[in-house]
Amino acid sequence: MEPQSPSSQRLLSPADSSDTLSLGSTKQDEPMTRKEIRGVIIAAAWPQAVVVLARTAIDMTNVVVLGHLGTDELAGSAFATIVTSMSSVILWQGFGDALITLTSQAIGAKNPKLAGVWLQTSILAISLMSIPVGLCWWYTEDLLKLTGENGPGPEVIHYSGKVRPIISAELSKPY
């Protein structure tokens, strides 16, 4: 059996198998305090929180601006936003959140090459899924017409179609 280096002995030592948390701790043998753990979690979470706030701000801006035009315009924007929000969950919360999870695991495992592979795979998957989602957004007016008498009125559906090109442009934004 080969002699082990001091660093590998430290990795295999019984002290490392304890139930204490040592995420990013500068002191090898001391567990992190609650305050340090809170700092690590906040440092990891704030970028995602900013992204969610930015996405919400886009929809809120549309509502505020169109609310000044009239109730039919506002209703048309709201229905167009419903269609786009329901279909965009696939992209942003499906693929986007999966990318965050897989990339953070790869970085945590000190494997930046795997993180890059996950990023490239995610970009490809999001690009491919943007095609059917974009078609759904492009035909928002036609989709709302399928709701029949129980859906919005013809004027509101018409305004949904007018808002559609603006909302469709949001699909190409990098989030």
TIVEX-987355 format. One record per residue (C-alpha): residue in one letter; x, y, z. Coordinates in Angstrom, 3 decimals. Example, Ala and Ser with C-alpha at 12.3 -4.5 7.8 and 13.67 -1.06 7.14 Angstrom:
BEGIN
+------+----------+----------+----------+
| type |       c1 |       c2 |       c3 |
+------+----------+----------+----------+
|    A |   12.300 |   -4.500 |    7.800 |
|    S |   13.670 |   -1.060 |    7.140 |
+------+----------+----------+----------+
This chain:
BEGIN
+------+----------+----------+----------+
| type |       c1 |       c2 |       c3 |
+------+----------+----------+----------+
|    M |    0.000 |    0.000 |    0.000 |
|    E |    1.350 |    3.421 |   -0.998 |
|    P |    1.933 |    6.077 |    1.636 |
|    Q |   -0.744 |    8.752 |    1.566 |
|    S |   -0.004 |   12.435 |    1.233 |
|    P |   -0.953 |   14.714 |    4.143 |
|    S |   -3.814 |   16.234 |    2.145 |
|    S |   -5.327 |   12.847 |    1.301 |
|    Q |   -4.920 |   11.749 |    4.913 |
|    R |   -6.869 |   14.845 |    5.951 |
|    L |   -9.625 |   14.002 |    3.441 |
|    L |   -9.874 |   10.453 |    4.742 |
|    S |   -9.570 |   11.253 |    8.423 |
|    P |  -12.396 |   10.299 |   10.797 |
|    A |  -12.884 |   13.982 |   11.662 |
|    D |  -14.203 |   14.586 |    8.144 |
|    S |  -16.915 |   11.979 |    8.527 |
|    S |  -18.584 |   13.824 |   11.405 |
|    D |  -22.024 |   15.351 |   11.129 |
|    T |  -20.752 |   18.932 |   11.230 |
|    L |  -21.128 |   21.271 |    8.299 |
|    S |  -17.922 |   22.670 |    6.854 |
|    L |  -19.034 |   24.414 |    3.667 |
|    G |  -16.324 |   26.837 |    2.700 |
|    S |  -15.023 |   27.086 |    6.229 |
|    T |  -11.547 |   28.559 |    6.414 |
|    K |  -10.749 |   26.618 |    9.545 |
|    Q |  -10.528 |   22.957 |    8.609 |
|    D |  -11.506 |   21.431 |   11.931 |
|    E |  -14.214 |   23.874 |   13.040 |
|    P |  -17.819 |   23.685 |   11.854 |
|    M |  -19.474 |   26.790 |   10.442 |
|    T |  -21.651 |   28.935 |   12.641 |
|    R |  -25.260 |   29.677 |   11.755 |
|    K |  -24.237 |   33.167 |   10.687 |
|    E |  -21.598 |   31.794 |    8.297 |
|    I |  -24.085 |   29.277 |    6.869 |
|    R |  -26.622 |   32.069 |    6.382 |
|    G |  -23.978 |   34.083 |    4.514 |
|    V |  -23.161 |   31.154 |    2.216 |
|    I |  -26.843 |   30.586 |    1.436 |
|    I |  -27.502 |   34.277 |    0.761 |
|    A |  -24.424 |   34.519 |   -1.459 |
|    A |  -25.678 |   31.550 |   -3.486 |
|    A |  -29.324 |   32.659 |   -3.635 |
|    W |  -29.199 |   36.389 |   -4.423 |
|    P |  -28.516 |   36.033 |   -8.195 |
|    Q |  -31.620 |   33.854 |   -8.660 |
|    A |  -33.693 |   36.284 |   -6.597 |
|    V |  -32.588 |   39.187 |   -8.823 |
|    V |  -33.547 |   37.207 |  -11.955 |
|    V |  -37.030 |   36.452 |  -10.599 |
|    L |  -37.551 |   40.111 |   -9.676 |
|    A |  -36.411 |   41.225 |  -13.133 |
|    R |  -38.819 |   38.824 |  -14.855 |
|    T |  -41.677 |   40.055 |  -12.687 |
|    A |  -40.749 |   43.693 |  -13.365 |
|    I |  -41.157 |   43.161 |  -17.124 |
|    D |  -44.743 |   41.955 |  -16.749 |
|    M |  -45.546 |   44.657 |  -14.213 |
|    T |  -44.232 |   47.352 |  -16.568 |
|    N |  -46.493 |   46.052 |  -19.348 |
|    V |  -49.504 |   46.153 |  -17.035 |
|    V |  -48.762 |   49.666 |  -15.754 |
|    V |  -48.234 |   51.154 |  -19.212 |
|    L |  -51.204 |   49.442 |  -20.843 |
|    G |  -53.469 |   50.200 |  -17.893 |
|    H |  -53.350 |   53.861 |  -18.873 |
|    L |  -54.727 |   53.112 |  -22.361 |
|    G |  -58.008 |   51.485 |  -21.305 |
|    T |  -59.623 |   48.433 |  -19.789 |
|    D |  -59.772 |   46.392 |  -23.014 |
|    E |  -56.092 |   47.045 |  -23.689 |
|    L |  -55.226 |   46.068 |  -20.131 |
|    A |  -57.349 |   42.903 |  -20.361 |
|    G |  -55.712 |   42.031 |  -23.699 |
|    S |  -52.277 |   42.427 |  -22.148 |
|    A |  -53.325 |   40.323 |  -19.161 |
|    F |  -54.583 |   37.469 |  -21.345 |
|    A |  -51.458 |   37.601 |  -23.517 |
|    T |  -49.358 |   37.510 |  -20.348 |
|    I |  -51.291 |   34.468 |  -19.108 |
|    V |  -50.583 |   32.566 |  -22.332 |
|    T |  -46.909 |   33.512 |  -22.315 |
|    S |  -46.437 |   32.854 |  -18.613 |
|    M |  -47.964 |   29.392 |  -18.802 |
|    S |  -45.816 |   28.384 |  -21.756 |
|    S |  -42.599 |   30.020 |  -20.558 |
|    V |  -42.577 |   27.952 |  -17.368 |
|    I |  -41.062 |   25.187 |  -19.522 |
|    L |  -38.094 |   27.350 |  -20.428 |
|    W |  -37.318 |   29.495 |  -17.444 |
|    Q |  -38.306 |   27.314 |  -14.533 |
|    G |  -37.786 |   23.958 |  -16.173 |
|    F |  -34.520 |   24.280 |  -18.021 |
|    G |  -33.242 |   27.371 |  -16.232 |
|    D |  -33.621 |   26.027 |  -12.716 |
|    A |  -32.266 |   22.630 |  -13.786 |
|    L |  -29.193 |   24.409 |  -15.156 |
|    I |  -28.692 |   26.235 |  -11.865 |
|    T |  -28.924 |   22.980 |   -9.913 |
|    L |  -26.660 |   20.919 |  -12.149 |
|    T |  -24.070 |   23.667 |  -12.604 |
|    S |  -23.863 |   24.366 |   -8.885 |
|    Q |  -23.358 |   20.665 |   -8.211 |
|    A |  -20.581 |   20.503 |  -10.804 |
|    I |  -18.883 |   23.597 |   -9.364 |
|    G |  -19.292 |   22.216 |   -5.845 |
|    A |  -17.581 |   19.026 |   -7.024 |
|    K |  -14.751 |   21.227 |   -8.349 |
|    N |  -15.488 |   20.165 |  -11.919 |
|    P |  -15.803 |   23.370 |  -13.985 |
|    K |  -15.589 |   21.406 |  -17.238 |
|    L |  -18.808 |   19.558 |  -16.336 |
|    A |  -20.408 |   22.909 |  -15.441 |
|    G |  -19.533 |   24.107 |  -18.944 |
|    V |  -21.029 |   20.980 |  -20.464 |
|    W |  -24.262 |   21.558 |  -18.514 |
|    L |  -24.320 |   25.179 |  -19.665 |
|    Q |  -23.894 |   24.218 |  -23.328 |
|    T |  -26.496 |   21.461 |  -23.053 |
|    S |  -28.934 |   23.850 |  -21.425 |
|    I |  -28.396 |   26.523 |  -24.083 |
|    L |  -29.104 |   23.943 |  -26.789 |
|    A |  -32.211 |   22.612 |  -25.024 |
|    I |  -33.575 |   26.108 |  -24.353 |
|    S |  -32.919 |   27.110 |  -27.961 |
|    L |  -34.773 |   24.058 |  -29.271 |
|    M |  -37.698 |   24.505 |  -26.879 |
|    S |  -37.918 |   28.211 |  -27.758 |
|    I |  -39.313 |   27.230 |  -31.158 |
|    P |  -42.622 |   25.674 |  -29.963 |
|    V |  -42.932 |   28.212 |  -27.147 |
|    G |  -42.354 |   31.038 |  -29.642 |
|    L |  -45.041 |   29.596 |  -31.908 |
|    C |  -47.422 |   29.479 |  -28.966 |
|    W |  -46.654 |   33.132 |  -28.260 |
|    W |  -46.963 |   34.099 |  -31.932 |
|    Y |  -50.450 |   32.572 |  -32.149 |
|    T |  -51.696 |   33.986 |  -28.828 |
|    E |  -54.704 |   35.562 |  -30.507 |
|    D |  -55.707 |   32.280 |  -32.191 |
|    L |  -55.253 |   30.336 |  -28.945 |
|    L |  -57.527 |   32.760 |  -27.114 |
|    K |  -60.156 |   32.427 |  -29.862 |
|    L |  -60.340 |   28.718 |  -29.009 |
|    T |  -61.821 |   29.615 |  -25.614 |
|    G |  -65.144 |   30.380 |  -27.314 |
|    E |  -67.972 |   32.252 |  -25.619 |
|    N |  -66.581 |   31.650 |  -22.141 |
|    G |  -63.305 |   33.370 |  -22.986 |
|    P |  -62.468 |   37.020 |  -23.474 |
|    G |  -64.433 |   39.150 |  -25.913 |
|    P |  -63.305 |   39.788 |  -29.494 |
|    E |  -61.936 |   43.247 |  -28.666 |
|    V |  -59.778 |   41.882 |  -25.835 |
|    I |  -58.546 |   39.038 |  -28.065 |
|    H |  -57.653 |   41.622 |  -30.718 |
|    Y |  -55.578 |   43.595 |  -28.214 |
|    S |  -53.893 |   40.383 |  -27.073 |
|    G |  -52.771 |   39.915 |  -30.667 |
|    K |  -51.403 |   43.452 |  -30.751 |
|    V |  -49.375 |   42.903 |  -27.572 |
|    R |  -48.057 |   39.589 |  -28.887 |
|    P |  -45.114 |   40.930 |  -30.970 |
|    I |  -43.809 |   42.865 |  -27.997 |
|    I |  -44.056 |   39.842 |  -25.729 |
|    S |  -42.543 |   37.557 |  -28.399 |
|    A |  -39.462 |   39.780 |  -28.492 |
|    E |  -38.903 |   38.918 |  -24.822 |
|    L |  -38.254 |   35.278 |  -25.801 |
|    S |  -34.885 |   36.195 |  -27.281 |
|    K |  -33.661 |   37.939 |  -24.131 |
|    P |  -30.948 |   36.119 |  -22.200 |
|    Y |  -32.088 |   35.651 |  -18.606 |
+------+----------+----------+----------+
